[in-house]
Amino acid sequence: MRATEYNKRITVQKRTKTETAIKGWTNTWATFYTSWAGLTPLSGAKADDYTRLGFVESYELEMRSRESNVDSDCRIVYDGKSFQITSIKIFDVVNLTIARK
């Protein structure tokens, strides 16, 4: 395991369905939890791949594992920007690749 500083505050939001006034449904985002994490900008070939896919910013993110971990219905909010989760690896820590368009 590499030594990573958990010095960035992130918010994990989970997609929720809420009923509208006309008995329809709309997707909203509710805060699942906030956590300290280590963020590293992608570089090299991996960054080029994400640029070709149309992403403006992309990061590797590492945070401590918890009982309720992130899944594909979550998004990460960092520095006021929303990021889509593009890959998840959960071991003794959670490793994510996140990007935004």
Summary of the structure (lengths in Angstrom):
residues: 101
radius of gyration: 14.8
end to end distance: 30.0
largest distance: 51.5
contacts: 252
relative contact order: 0.25
helix: 9%
strand: 59%
